[in-house]
Amino acid sequence: MLEKNILLSGIRAHVSYREGNGKPVCFFHGGGESKATWEKVVELLPTKNPTFAIDARGHGQSERSPSGSYDLPSMINDASEFLKFIGEELIIVGHSMGATAAFFAAAENPQLVSGIYLEDNTPLFELEIAPSESSAVQGTKTIGAVAKQSVLKGEDAAELATKIGDLGRPNRKMKNNFPSWYLEAWAAELLQLDPRFTETFFEHLPITNDLPAALKRLSCPIHLIYGEKGLVKNAHIEQMQALYSNFSAELIVGARHNVHTFHTHEFVKGLESFIHRCG
């Protein structure tokens, strides 16, 4: 993979890319992660399309927000600027926060997007969520606070991974649900994360974007791949199907929120098929 820095909305953003033929495939990661999360997917993807993976502001090797505050509208604007930077018809792949940011960016630039591949999230999560009542949000904020203390103490990824592994109720510790290699890889991403992200991002939810209006601007296929134990509710799928005729969904049995991490081959198989579908 090649690396470069680009300017998006005045923020220096770090991008990994692979040259190829066909429509570019652009990857947007979830909150608290980085573009590194897509490396295995890109490696296994058999199509020869160009690929781009970007670190969101405050994540990975990208610059931190000058204001010290993070919100989804800023992420959407950055994603929109990234699509314009590429400047040709492309296919979007987005996970979690990255799914919603990339979706609304696509709606702002429909002429640049020929397909949207969402992972374990639809915009309905951020449109409806009450952060104080969401166990997923509260858990992320707790992990963010632990990571901040690790940064202040100068701890490494292995030390932070041990602390994350000990979080949770006695019978549901993180280390009992996730392998050590994943916890350490995630810890490395958290050590790069601006601690203010988990302190501020969720305070700006729910968002007020107009989903029906956004969908009316789109005509490309939208496919959702989601985990049985993830964030997506059946009601969200039914709403998306009612609002958009070119929407499809695939359930991965046994999967959690990070389908691409723990069910990589199924994720890649679905993505390969979607790329062919989008031409």
Secondary structure, 3 states (H helix, E strand, C coil): CEEEEEEECCEEEEEEEECCCCCCEEEECCCCCCHHHHHHHHHHCCCCCCEEEECCCCCCCCCCCCCCCCCHHHHHHHHHHHHHHHCCCEEEEEECHHHHHHHHHHHHCHHHEEEEEEECCCHHHHHHCCHHHCHHHHHHHHHHHHHHHHHHHCCCHHHHHHHHHCCCCCCCCHHHHCCHHHHHHHHHHHHHCCCHHHHHHHHHCCCCCCHHHHHHCCCCCEEEEEECCCCCCHHHHHHHHHHCCCEEEEEECCCCCCHHHHCHHHHHHHHHHHHHHCC
